[in-house]
């Protein structure tokens, strides 16, 4: 790093911040209304825009980061983590966690998830609930399933357990014999 300007990128007047991926080919642009846009730099073109408001409120922390040098951007906000491929203009992966107290039936609680940070490889996010409890969350559904099935003895959920889960579980069998 030389600390000198090597190029200029024109942005809208209401731009709040801009963040480039490590290759310099892509960037994320945040506008004053908490809208996020994902751009390619040459030629300058909006690829994915606008993403829904990145924060449920100005007080709820969110995390976003480029996780490789190929224009892959991870956004953690509003109880979900979404991974975008800017070059292909697609949502590559999505993890929806619901809200504390939301049992998949749309009943909202007063609590919200905050996302504090993202690992450099995008495999882990740091989260907290409304009470400040949380920690690292590895984005690996297969690991989650194996751990859960081990804890409950590789049996199926009871109707009561299904009703108490924060999000609606799949209809198919989740756990199989070890």
C-alpha positions as CSV (number, residue, x, y, z in Angstrom):
1,X,0.0,0.0,0.0
2,X,1.3,3.4,-1.0
3,X,-1.4,5.5,0.4
4,X,-1.9,7.3,-2.9
5,X,-5.0,7.5,-5.1
6,X,-4.7,5.3,-8.2
7,X,-8.2,5.7,-9.6
8,X,-11.5,7.4,-8.8
9,X,-14.9,5.9,-8.7
10,X,-17.9,8.3,-9.0
11,X,-20.8,7.5,-6.7
12,X,-24.1,9.1,-5.9
13,X,-24.3,12.1,-3.7
14,X,-26.1,10.1,-0.9
15,X,-23.3,7.4,-0.7
16,X,-22.4,6.7,2.9
17,X,-19.6,4.2,2.3
18,X,-18.0,2.1,-0.4
19,X,-16.0,-1.1,0.2
20,X,-14.0,-2.9,-2.5
21,X,-13.3,-6.6,-2.8
22,X,-9.6,-7.6,-2.7
23,X,-9.4,-7.8,-6.5
24,X,-10.7,-4.2,-6.9
25,X,-13.2,-5.5,-9.6
26,X,-16.3,-5.2,-7.4
27,X,-17.6,-3.0,-4.6
28,X,-20.5,-2.6,-2.2
29,X,-22.1,0.9,-2.0
30,X,-24.3,1.9,0.9
31,X,-26.7,4.8,0.4
32,X,-28.1,7.1,3.1
33,X,-31.4,5.2,3.3
34,X,-29.6,2.0,4.4
35,X,-29.9,0.5,1.0
36,X,-26.9,-1.6,-0.2
37,X,-25.9,-1.9,-3.9
38,X,-23.4,-4.4,-5.3
39,X,-21.4,-3.1,-8.3
40,X,-18.8,-4.2,-10.8
41,X,-16.1,-1.5,-11.3
42,X,-15.1,-1.8,-15.0
43,X,-17.3,-0.9,-16.7
44,X,-19.1,0.7,-13.7
45,X,-22.5,-1.1,-13.5
46,X,-24.9,-1.9,-10.7
47,X,-25.1,-5.7,-10.6
48,X,-27.4,-6.3,-7.6
49,X,-29.6,-3.5,-6.3
50,X,-31.1,-2.5,-4.2
51,X,-30.9,-5.0,-1.5
52,X,-33.6,-4.6,1.1
53,X,-32.8,-2.3,3.9
54,X,-29.8,-3.8,5.6
55,X,-31.0,-3.0,9.1
56,X,-34.3,-3.4,10.9
57,X,-33.4,-0.3,12.7
58,X,-30.4,2.1,12.9
59,X,-29.6,0.5,16.3
60,X,-29.4,-3.1,15.2
61,X,-25.8,-4.0,14.2
62,X,-25.3,-5.7,10.8
63,X,-22.2,-7.2,9.2
64,X,-21.1,-7.3,5.6
65,X,-17.9,-8.3,3.9
66,X,-16.4,-9.5,0.7
67,X,-15.2,-13.1,1.4
68,X,-13.0,-13.8,-1.6
69,X,-11.4,-12.0,-4.5
70,X,-14.1,-13.0,-6.9
71,X,-17.0,-10.7,-6.0
72,X,-18.6,-12.8,-3.3
73,X,-20.3,-10.6,-0.7
74,X,-21.8,-11.8,2.6
75,X,-24.6,-9.7,4.2
76,X,-25.8,-10.6,7.7
77,X,-28.9,-8.6,8.7
78,X,-32.5,-8.9,9.6
79,X,-32.2,-12.4,11.1
80,X,-30.5,-13.9,8.0
81,X,-27.2,-14.3,6.3
82,X,-27.1,-14.0,2.5
83,X,-24.2,-14.6,0.2
84,X,-24.2,-12.9,-3.2
85,X,-22.2,-13.7,-6.4
86,X,-21.9,-10.2,-7.9
87,X,-20.5,-11.4,-11.3
88,X,-23.4,-13.8,-11.8
89,X,-25.9,-11.4,-10.3
90,X,-27.3,-14.1,-8.0
91,X,-28.0,-15.0,-4.4
92,X,-25.6,-18.0,-3.9
93,X,-26.7,-19.0,-0.4
94,X,-29.1,-17.9,2.3
95,X,-29.5,-18.8,5.9
96,X,-32.7,-17.6,7.6
97,X,-32.6,-17.8,11.4
98,X,-36.0,-16.3,12.2
99,X,-36.3,-14.1,15.2
100,X,-36.1,-15.2,18.9
101,X,-39.6,-16.2,19.8
102,X,-40.7,-16.6,16.1
103,X,-41.7,-20.2,15.8
104,X,-42.0,-20.1,12.0
105,X,-45.6,-18.9,12.2
106,X,-44.8,-15.2,11.8
107,X,-45.2,-14.2,15.4
108,X,-42.6,-11.6,16.1
109,X,-40.9,-11.1,19.4
110,X,-39.3,-7.9,20.8
111,X,-35.8,-9.5,20.3
112,X,-33.6,-9.1,17.3
113,X,-30.4,-10.7,16.2
114,X,-27.5,-8.4,15.8
115,X,-24.6,-9.5,13.6
116,X,-21.3,-8.1,14.9
117,X,-18.7,-9.5,12.5
118,X,-17.9,-12.0,9.7
119,X,-14.8,-14.2,9.4
120,X,-12.5,-13.5,6.4
121,X,-13.6,-16.8,4.7
122,X,-17.3,-16.1,5.3
123,X,-17.8,-19.4,7.2
124,X,-18.5,-17.8,10.6
125,X,-20.5,-14.9,11.8
126,X,-20.6,-13.4,15.3
127,X,-24.1,-12.8,16.5
128,X,-25.9,-11.6,19.6
129,X,-29.6,-11.6,20.6
130,X,-31.4,-8.7,22.2
131,X,-29.9,-9.6,25.6
132,X,-26.4,-9.6,24.2
133,X,-26.0,-13.4,24.4
134,X,-24.5,-15.0,21.4
135,X,-21.2,-15.9,19.9
136,X,-19.7,-17.5,16.8
137,X,-22.1,-19.2,14.4
138,X,-20.5,-21.5,11.8
139,X,-22.5,-21.5,8.6
140,X,-22.6,-25.2,8.0
141,X,-26.1,-26.8,8.0
142,X,-24.7,-30.3,7.8
143,X,-22.8,-29.8,11.0
144,X,-25.9,-28.3,12.6
145,X,-27.9,-31.3,11.6
146,X,-25.3,-33.9,12.8
147,X,-24.9,-32.1,16.2
148,X,-28.7,-31.8,16.7
149,X,-29.4,-35.4,15.7
150,X,-26.6,-36.6,18.1
151,X,-28.1,-34.5,20.9
152,X,-31.6,-35.9,20.4
153,X,-30.4,-39.5,19.8
154,X,-31.0,-39.7,16.1
155,X,-34.8,-39.8,16.5
156,X,-37.5,-37.6,14.8
157,X,-38.9,-34.5,16.4
158,X,-42.1,-34.8,18.4
159,X,-45.0,-32.5,17.5
160,X,-44.3,-30.4,20.6
161,X,-40.6,-30.0,19.6
162,X,-41.5,-29.1,16.0
163,X,-43.9,-26.4,17.4
164,X,-41.2,-24.9,19.6
165,X,-38.5,-24.6,17.0
166,X,-37.6,-21.0,15.9
167,X,-38.2,-21.8,12.3
168,X,-40.4,-24.4,10.6
169,X,-38.4,-27.6,10.1
170,X,-38.5,-29.5,6.8
171,X,-41.2,-32.0,6.3
172,X,-38.7,-34.7,5.3
173,X,-36.9,-36.9,7.9
174,X,-34.1,-34.8,9.5
175,X,-32.3,-37.5,11.5
176,X,-31.3,-41.0,10.4
177,X,-29.8,-43.8,12.3
178,X,-26.1,-43.2,13.1
